[in-house]
Amino acid sequence: MAGCQSNVKKNSSNESLTKESFFTISETVVSTSESKVVDTAETKAIDIAGEVYTSSGDAATISNVSTNKWHIQYATSDGESEASFATNWQETQEGFTSETAMEKADGYSNFIITLQYVSASDMTIKMSDGVISHEMTFTKQKSADNATYDVVLKGDLTPFEGTFSTDSFNQSIVDSDFTLGGYTSEDYYQNRTTIFPAVTKNGYWNGIISHGKFAIDSSDLPKMVNHYYEVHLPGTNTGANNATLTFYLVPPNINGPDGITSDDRRVFFVVHSGKSTLLKYQADDWWKAYQ
């Protein structure tokens, strides 16, 4: 997130802002017993635009509308939400703070949004309307678990590796007495088959469908879209039929293209119409459920 970290220094005698500050000094700083109202010209440098995160890993996006006016998009249990607010900065011993009204896009305006800013990488944002279940807190710290998923942006799909299937396909294997595809039951028990579609470290295998192999193209690496990853995988063998597949890879606790937030990692296949369908990871020892 682009931002400007304050290098505000304080004189021990009067705690005034010095000319070494990264902020533009133009008007008088009004002092109070505990904080100072910071002049507008100074706060132009406090840029809070970018992504912030809840402790569970949900992301919100803050964008700048005009000086000290902001728009925020975030996910709730009811789906995507958005709101507008202004910042009214005051200087404290720890940095800067702002507490103002926030108005949601649906017109609801009982929320107060409180920001505590220390630096571009150290800020806390809290939304509250007095109802505990409505409270949300965001920081710049991405969930440690979800941070590991960012290797996808480098073309490493390891966090989403796994095979996929459906109940009906599993049943057809069971009905074949575990011989579908020329394999034996032991092959299935030991996961020695290639009939299941799978995300691999470098791409995707479409299994028994056509034995198509699709791989990451270094010139078209995955990108972040709506807090999850959009991945394009061109075919690399004859079974791929010169196709390029598109997937959405959604980390845990991130609102997916279906509008649902899940505790699980999820993979969506994007069809030609632009719609996406969720692929179901194959469980370990999946056959036990059919015995």
KEKE-3310 file (N, C-alpha, C; in steps of 0.2 Angstrom, whole numbers, plus 5000, padded with zeros to 4 digits):
npx = (5004:5003:5010:5014:5027:5027:5040:5040:5047:5050:5052:5059:5055:5044:5037:5034:5031:5044:5054:5060:5051:5041:5029:5020:5023:5012:5002:4996:4998:4986:4986:4981:4977:4980:4982:4985:4977:4979:4985:4977:4985:4997:4992:4990:5000:4998:4993:4982:4977:4974:4976:4969:4968:4958:4959:4956:4960:4952:4951:4951:4948:4954:4952:4957:4947:4946:4956:4959:4947:4938:4935:4929:4930:4923:4921:4907:4897:4886:4889:4897:4902:4902:4908:4909:4920:4928:4944:4950:4963:4972:4986:4995:5005:5008:5007:4996:4978:4961:4944:4929:4912:4905:4898:4888:4885:4872:4866:4865:4871:4876:4888:4904:4921:4937:4953:4970:4986:5002:5013:5015:5015:5009:4995:4979:4962:4946:4929:4913:4896:4891:4885:4890:4892:4893:4905:4921:4938:4953:4970:4987:4993:4994:4985:4995:4994:4987:4996:5006:5001:5004:5014:5009:5007:5020:5019:5019:5009:5008:5002:4989:4988:4982:4969:4954:4936:4920:4905:4897:4907:4916:4907:4906:4918:4919:4908:4914:4921:4933:4941:4941:4948:4958:4965:4969:4961:4971:4979:4971:4969:4981:4984:4989:4984:4980:4968:4961:4957:4969:4977:4993:5010:5015:5004:4990:4981:4970:4965:4956:4948:4954:4967:4974:4987:4991:5000:5009:5012:5026:5026:5013:5009:5000:4988:4982:4965:4951:4955:4958:4966:4969:4971:4979:4981:4989:4987:4999:5001:4995:4983:4977:4972:4975:4969:4967:4966:4956:4957:4951:4959:4956:4961:4959:4946:4943:4932:4924:4922:4909:4903:4904:4912:4924:4931:4940:4953:4950:4946:4941:4934:4934:4922:4918:4908:4911:4906:4909:4914:4914:4927:4928:4938:4947:4944:4956:4958:4945:4937:4932:4920:4911:4909)
npy = (4994:5011:5024:5036:5037:5045:5056:5064:5074:5079:5094:5095:5105:5112:5103:5105:5103:5100:5107:5096:5087:5075:5080:5094:5109:5122:5130:5135:5123:5117:5116:5104:5097:5083:5080:5086:5095:5092:5101:5103:5103:5097:5084:5078:5070:5058:5044:5032:5023:5007:4989:4981:4970:4958:4949:4936:4935:4941:4953:4970:4984:5000:5016:5031:5046:5060:5073:5068:5060:5045:5029:5013:4995:4980:4963:4955:4944:4945:4947:4957:4974:4992:5008:5025:5038:5051:5057:5065:5070:5069:5073:5061:5054:5042:5043:5046:5049:5047:5049:5047:5049:5035:5031:5019:5011:5008:5018:5018:5025:5024:5020:5022:5026:5022:5027:5022:5028:5024:5022:5019:5005:5001:5002:5004:5000:5003:4998:5003:5002:5001:4989:4973:4962:4968:4974:4977:4975:4981:4978:4981:4969:4955:4939:4926:4913:4915:4923:4914:4910:4919:4915:4910:4921:4921:4911:4898:4886:4877:4879:4876:4863:4847:4834:4832:4828:4821:4816:4808:4803:4797:4786:4780:4774:4765:4757:4751:4742:4747:4747:4756:4765:4755:4752:4745:4740:4742:4752:4763:4764:4767:4779:4780:4783:4792:4797:4807:4825:4838:4850:4855:4859:4867:4869:4862:4846:4838:4825:4810:4815:4821:4819:4830:4843:4857:4872:4885:4900:4910:4923:4927:4928:4923:4934:4945:4947:4954:4950:4936:4924:4925:4914:4909:4896:4889:4876:4862:4850:4837:4833:4844:4851:4864:4873:4886:4887:4895:4899:4902:4904:4903:4908:4902:4910:4920:4930:4922:4920:4916:4923:4918:4916:4905:4893:4885:4882:4885:4881:4887:4884:4893:4895:4897:4906:4915:4913:4904:4888:4878:4867:4851:4846:4830:4819:4812:4794:4792:4782:4775:4781:4775:4762)
npz = (5000:4996:5005:5017:5028:5044:5049:5060:5071:5088:5098:5114:5122:5117:5110:5096:5078:5068:5055:5049:5047:5036:5032:5025:5031:5035:5042:5058:5071:5081:5099:5111:5127:5127:5113:5096:5084:5068:5055:5039:5027:5031:5033:5021:5017:5024:5019:5017:5008:5001:5005:5019:5033:5042:5058:5054:5041:5031:5018:5016:5005:5003:4996:4989:4988:4988:4996:5011:5011:5009:5002:5006:5004:5009:5016:5023:5034:5027:5014:5001:5006:5006:5010:5014:5021:5030:5035:5050:5057:5072:5081:5092:5106:5101:5087:5075:5076:5071:5072:5065:5057:5048:5033:5026:5009:5008:5015:5029:5043:5056:5060:5068:5063:5068:5067:5070:5067:5064:5055:5038:5037:5049:5056:5063:5060:5065:5065:5071:5077:5089:5091:5095:5087:5075:5074:5067:5064:5057:5051:5045:5045:5037:5038:5045:5040:5028:5021:5016:5005:4995:4987:4975:4966:4961:4953:4958:4963:4974:4987:4984:4979:4975:4972:4962:4963:4960:4968:4960:4951:4959:4963:4951:4950:4961:4957:4946:4952:4956:4945:4935:4921:4920:4931:4947:4963:4973:4967:4968:4982:4986:4979:4966:4954:4938:4935:4941:4940:4944:4953:4952:4957:4946:4938:4930:4929:4919:4920:4918:4908:4896:4897:4898:4899:4908:4910:4920:4913:4911:4906:4909:4923:4938:4945:4958:4961:4968:4981:4979:4969:4952:4939:4924:4913:4900:4888:4886:4880:4868:4873:4879:4869:4863:4872:4884:4901:4914:4932:4948:4963:4979:4995:5012:5022:5014:5004:4991:4973:4973:4982:4995:5011:5016:5028:5022:5009:4992:4975:4960:4944:4929:4917:4899:4899:4908:4921:4936:4943:4957:4962:4969:4982:4983:4996:5008:5008:5002:4997:5007:5011:5003:5006)
capx = (5000:5007:5009:5020:5028:5029:5047:5039:5052:5047:5057:5057:5053:5037:5034:5031:5033:5050:5055:5062:5045:5039:5023:5021:5021:5009:4998:4997:4995:4982:4987:4976:4980:4983:4983:4985:4973:4984:4983:4976:4991:5001:4990:4990:5005:4995:4990:4980:4975:4977:4973:4970:4966:4955:4963:4955:4963:4948:4954:4947:4952:4953:4954:4956:4942:4950:4960:4956:4941:4940:4930:4932:4926:4925:4917:4904:4894:4880:4892:4902:4899:4906:4906:4913:4922:4933:4948:4951:4969:4975:4993:4996:5012:5010:5007:4990:4972:4955:4938:4923:4906:4906:4891:4888:4882:4865:4863:4866:4876:4877:4895:4910:4927:4942:4960:4976:4991:5009:5016:5011:5014:5007:4989:4973:4955:4940:4922:4908:4890:4888:4883:4897:4893:4895:4912:4926:4945:4958:4977:4991:4996:4990:4985:5001:4992:4986:5002:5010:4998:5006:5019:5005:5009:5026:5018:5020:5003:5009:4997:4982:4989:4977:4965:4947:4932:4913:4902:4895:4913:4918:4903:4907:4924:4916:4904:4918:4925:4940:4945:4940:4955:4963:4969:4967:4959:4976:4981:4966:4970:4988:4984:4993:4981:4980:4962:4958:4960:4973:4981:5000:5014:5016:4999:4984:4981:4963:4964:4954:4944:4958:4974:4977:4992:4991:5005:5010:5016:5030:5024:5006:5009:4994:4987:4977:4958:4946:4958:4960:4971:4966:4977:4978:4985:4989:4989:5006:5001:4989:4977:4975:4968:4977:4965:4969:4961:4957:4955:4951:4961:4954:4963:4954:4943:4942:4926:4926:4917:4902:4900:4904:4918:4925:4938:4945:4956:4945:4948:4935:4935:4930:4919:4918:4903:4913:4904:4914:4911:4918:4929:4928:4944:4945:4946:4960:4954:4938:4933:4929:4913:4907:4909)
capy = (5000:5017:5028:5040:5036:5051:5057:5070:5075:5084:5098:5093:5111:5114:5098:5108:5099:5103:5107:5090:5082:5074:5083:5100:5114:5128:5133:5133:5117:5119:5111:5102:5094:5077:5079:5092:5094:5092:5105:5099:5103:5092:5077:5076:5065:5052:5040:5025:5018:5000:4984:4980:4964:4956:4944:4930:4935:4944:4959:4976:4989:5007:5020:5039:5049:5066:5074:5065:5057:5038:5024:5006:4989:4975:4958:4954:4938:4946:4948:4963:4980:4997:5014:5031:5041:5056:5057:5071:5068:5072:5070:5059:5052:5036:5044:5050:5046:5050:5046:5051:5045:5032:5030:5014:5013:5008:5024:5017:5030:5024:5017:5026:5023:5025:5025:5024:5028:5025:5022:5015:4998:5000:5006:5000:5003:4999:5001:5001:5005:4999:4982:4970:4958:4972:4977:4975:4978:4979:4981:4980:4963:4949:4933:4922:4907:4917:4926:4909:4909:4924:4912:4909:4927:4920:4905:4892:4884:4872:4880:4873:4857:4842:4831:4834:4823:4822:4810:4803:4800:4792:4781:4776:4770:4760:4752:4747:4738:4750:4745:4761:4767:4750:4752:4740:4744:4745:4758:4768:4765:4770:4785:4779:4784:4799:4799:4813:4831:4840:4856:4854:4865:4872:4870:4858:4840:4837:4818:4805:4819:4820:4818:4837:4846:4864:4875:4892:4904:4915:4929:4928:4925:4924:4941:4946:4950:4953:4947:4930:4924:4923:4910:4907:4890:4887:4869:4860:4844:4837:4832:4850:4854:4871:4877:4890:4887:4900:4897:4907:4901:4907:4906:4902:4916:4925:4930:4920:4923:4914:4927:4914:4915:4898:4891:4881:4884:4883:4882:4888:4884:4898:4893:4902:4912:4920:4910:4900:4883:4876:4861:4848:4842:4823:4818:4806:4788:4794:4776:4773:4783:4771:4755)
capz = (5000:4995:5010:5019:5036:5047:5052:5064:5077:5093:5102:5121:5126:5115:5106:5090:5073:5065:5047:5046:5045:5029:5031:5023:5036:5032:5046:5065:5074:5087:5104:5117:5133:5125:5106:5092:5078:5063:5049:5033:5023:5034:5033:5014:5016:5027:5013:5020:5003:5000:5008:5026:5035:5049:5061:5051:5035:5026:5016:5014:5000:5004:4990:4990:4984:4988:5001:5018:5010:5007:5001:5008:5002:5013:5016:5029:5033:5022:5007:5000:5008:5005:5014:5013:5027:5030:5041:5054:5060:5078:5083:5098:5107:5097:5080:5073:5076:5068:5073:5062:5055:5042:5029:5021:5003:5009:5018:5036:5045:5063:5061:5069:5061:5071:5064:5073:5062:5066:5049:5032:5038:5056:5057:5065:5058:5069:5063:5077:5078:5096:5091:5096:5081:5069:5075:5063:5065:5052:5052:5039:5045:5033:5042:5044:5036:5021:5018:5013:4998:4990:4982:4969:4962:4957:4948:4962:4965:4979:4992:4981:4976:4977:4967:4963:4960:4962:4971:4955:4948:4964:4963:4945:4951:4965:4953:4942:4957:4957:4939:4930:4919:4919:4938:4952:4969:4977:4964:4970:4989:4987:4976:4961:4947:4936:4932:4944:4939:4949:4953:4953:4958:4941:4933:4931:4925:4919:4922:4913:4903:4890:4899:4896:4904:4907:4915:4921:4908:4915:4904:4911:4930:4942:4948:4963:4959:4973:4986:4978:4963:4945:4936:4917:4912:4893:4887:4884:4876:4863:4877:4881:4863:4862:4876:4890:4906:4919:4938:4954:4969:4985:5001:5018:5025:5009:5001:4984:4967:4974:4988:5001:5014:5019:5031:5018:5002:4987:4968:4955:4937:4925:4911:4894:4900:4913:4927:4939:4947:4963:4961:4976:4983:4985:5003:5009:5009:5000:4995:5013:5012:4998:5008)
cpx = (5004:5005:5015:5021:5031:5036:5046:5044:5049:5053:5054:5054:5046:5034:5031:5034:5039:5050:5058:5057:5044:5033:5025:5018:5018:5006:4999:4994:4992:4983:4981:4980:4983:4985:4983:4981:4978:4982:4982:4981:4996:4999:4989:4995:5003:4991:4988:4977:4978:4973:4975:4967:4963:4960:4962:4957:4958:4951:4949:4951:4950:4956:4953:4951:4944:4953:4956:4949:4942:4934:4933:4927:4928:4920:4914:4900:4888:4882:4896:4898:4904:4903:4911:4914:4927:4938:4949:4957:4970:4981:4993:5003:5013:5010:5001:4984:4966:4949:4932:4918:4908:4899:4892:4884:4875:4862:4864:4872:4878:4884:4900:4916:4933:4949:4965:4982:4998:5014:5012:5010:5011:5001:4984:4967:4950:4933:4917:4902:4887:4885:4889:4898:4894:4902:4917:4933:4950:4965:4980:4994:4991:4991:4991:5000:4991:4992:5006:5007:5000:5011:5015:5006:5015:5025:5019:5013:5002:5003:4990:4983:4984:4973:4958:4942:4925:4910:4900:4901:4916:4914:4904:4913:4923:4912:4908:4923:4933:4944:4945:4947:4960:4967:4966:4965:4965:4979:4977:4968:4977:4989:4989:4990:4982:4974:4959:4961:4963:4976:4988:5004:5015:5010:4993:4984:4973:4961:4961:4950:4948:4965:4978:4981:4992:4996:5006:5014:5020:5028:5017:5005:5002:4994:4981:4970:4953:4948:4959:4964:4967:4972:4975:4983:4984:4990:4996:5006:4995:4983:4974:4971:4969:4972:4969:4964:4962:4954:4955:4953:4960:4957:4958:4952:4943:4936:4927:4921:4910:4899:4900:4911:4919:4931:4943:4947:4951:4948:4941:4937:4931:4928:4919:4913:4905:4911:4909:4910:4916:4920:4930:4934:4942:4948:4951:4956:4946:4934:4929:4922:4908:4906:4903)
cpy = (5006:5021:5032:5039:5043:5051:5063:5069:5080:5087:5097:5099:5113:5109:5100:5103:5103:5103:5101:5085:5081:5077:5091:5105:5120:5133:5132:5127:5119:5114:5110:5099:5087:5076:5086:5090:5096:5096:5101:5098:5098:5085:5074:5070:5058:5048:5033:5021:5012:4995:4983:4973:4963:4951:4937:4929:4939:4951:4964:4981:4996:5011:5027:5042:5057:5067:5073:5062:5050:5034:5017:5001:4984:4969:4957:4947:4938:4947:4955:4969:4985:5003:5019:5035:5047:5055:5064:5070:5072:5069:5067:5057:5046:5037:5049:5046:5050:5046:5050:5046:5041:5030:5024:5015:5012:5013:5024:5021:5030:5021:5023:5023:5026:5022:5027:5023:5029:5026:5018:5008:4996:5005:5001:5004:4999:5002:4998:5005:5004:4992:4977:4965:4961:4975:4974:4979:4976:4982:4979:4973:4957:4943:4929:4916:4910:4920:4921:4908:4914:4921:4911:4915:4926:4913:4898:4891:4879:4873:4877:4866:4852:4840:4833:4829:4825:4816:4805:4800:4795:4786:4776:4771:4764:4755:4748:4742:4740:4748:4750:4764:4762:4749:4746:4744:4746:4751:4764:4770:4769:4777:4785:4779:4791:4801:4805:4820:4834:4846:4854:4860:4870:4872:4865:4852:4839:4830:4814:4809:4819:4820:4825:4840:4853:4867:4882:4895:4910:4922:4931:4925:4927:4931:4940:4950:4948:4949:4939:4930:4921:4920:4908:4901:4888:4879:4868:4854:4843:4836:4838:4854:4861:4876:4881:4890:4893:4897:4903:4903:4905:4904:4906:4909:4922:4924:4928:4923:4921:4918:4924:4915:4908:4897:4887:4884:4882:4885:4882:4888:4889:4895:4898:4907:4917:4918:4905:4894:4880:4869:4858:4844:4835:4822:4812:4800:4789:4788:4774:4775:4779:4764:4753)
cpz = (5000:5002:5012:5026:5038:5050:5057:5070:5082:5097:5109:5124:5124:5111:5099:5084:5070:5058:5044:5045:5038:5027:5029:5029:5033:5037:5053:5067:5081:5093:5109:5122:5131:5118:5103:5086:5072:5057:5043:5028:5025:5033:5026:5013:5020:5022:5016:5015:5002:5003:5015:5028:5042:5051:5057:5044:5029:5025:5015:5009:5002:4998:4992:4985:4983:4994:5008:5017:5007:5006:5003:5006:5006:5013:5023:5028:5028:5015:5007:5002:5006:5008:5012:5020:5026:5036:5044:5059:5066:5079:5091:5100:5103:5089:5078:5074:5073:5070:5070:5060:5049:5039:5024:5015:5003:5013:5026:5038:5053:5065:5063:5067:5064:5068:5069:5068:5065:5060:5044:5033:5045:5057:5059:5063:5062:5067:5069:5076:5085:5097:5090:5089:5075:5069:5070:5064:5060:5053:5045:5039:5042:5038:5040:5039:5028:5017:5014:5006:4993:4985:4975:4964:4958:4953:4952:4965:4971:4984:4990:4978:4979:4971:4968:4960:4962:4965:4966:4952:4953:4964:4957:4946:4956:4961:4948:4946:4957:4951:4934:4928:4919:4926:4942:4959:4973:4974:4967:4978:4990:4982:4970:4954:4945:4933:4935:4942:4945:4948:4956:4955:4952:4936:4935:4926:4925:4919:4916:4907:4896:4891:4897:4901:4903:4912:4915:4915:4911:4912:4906:4918:4933:4945:4954:4961:4965:4979:4985:4971:4957:4941:4929:4915:4904:4893:4884:4881:4872:4867:4879:4875:4862:4867:4882:4895:4911:4926:4943:4960:4975:4991:5007:5020:5021:5005:4993:4979:4968:4980:4995:5004:5018:5023:5027:5011:4997:4980:4964:4948:4933:4918:4906:4895:4905:4920:4930:4943:4951:4961:4968:4977:4985:4992:5003:5011:5008:4999:5001:5014:5008:5000:5012)
residu = (MET:ALA:GLY:CYS:GLN:SER:ASN:VAL:LYS:LYS:ASN:SER:SER:ASN:GLU:SER:LEU:THR:LYS:GLU:SER:PHE:PHE:THR:ILE:SER:GLU:THR:VAL:VAL:SER:THR:SER:GLU:SER:LYS:VAL:VAL:ASP:THR:ALA:GLU:THR:LYS:ALA:ILE:ASP:ILE:ALA:GLY:GLU:VAL:TYR:THR:SER:SER:GLY:ASP:ALA:ALA:THR:ILE:SER:ASN:VAL:SER:THR:ASN:LYS:TRP:HIS:ILE:GLN:TYR:ALA:THR:SER:ASP:GLY:GLU:SER:GLU:ALA:SER:PHE:ALA:THR:ASN:TRP:GLN:GLU:THR:GLN:GLU:GLY:PHE:THR:SER:GLU:THR:ALA:MET:GLU:LYS:ALA:ASP:GLY:TYR:SER:ASN:PHE:ILE:ILE:THR:LEU:GLN:TYR:VAL:SER:ALA:SER:ASP:MET:THR:ILE:LYS:MET:SER:ASP:GLY:VAL:ILE:SER:HIS:GLU:MET:THR:PHE:THR:LYS:GLN:LYS:SER:ALA:ASP:ASN:ALA:THR:TYR:ASP:VAL:VAL:LEU:LYS:GLY:ASP:LEU:THR:PRO:PHE:GLU:GLY:THR:PHE:SER:THR:ASP:SER:PHE:ASN:GLN:SER:ILE:VAL:ASP:SER:ASP:PHE:THR:LEU:GLY:GLY:TYR:THR:SER:GLU:ASP:TYR:TYR:GLN:ASN:ARG:THR:THR:ILE:PHE:PRO:ALA:VAL:THR:LYS:ASN:GLY:TYR:TRP:ASN:GLY:ILE:ILE:SER:HIS:GLY:LYS:PHE:ALA:ILE:ASP:SER:SER:ASP:LEU:PRO:LYS:MET:VAL:ASN:HIS:TYR:TYR:GLU:VAL:HIS:LEU:PRO:GLY:THR:ASN:THR:GLY:ALA:ASN:ASN:ALA:THR:LEU:THR:PHE:TYR:LEU:VAL:PRO:PRO:ASN:ILE:ASN:GLY:PRO:ASP:GLY:ILE:THR:SER:ASP:ASP:ARG:ARG:VAL:PHE:PHE:VAL:VAL:HIS:SER:GLY:LYS:SER:THR:LEU:LEU:LYS:TYR:GLN:ALA:ASP:ASP:TRP:TRP:LYS:ALA:TYR:GLN)
# end
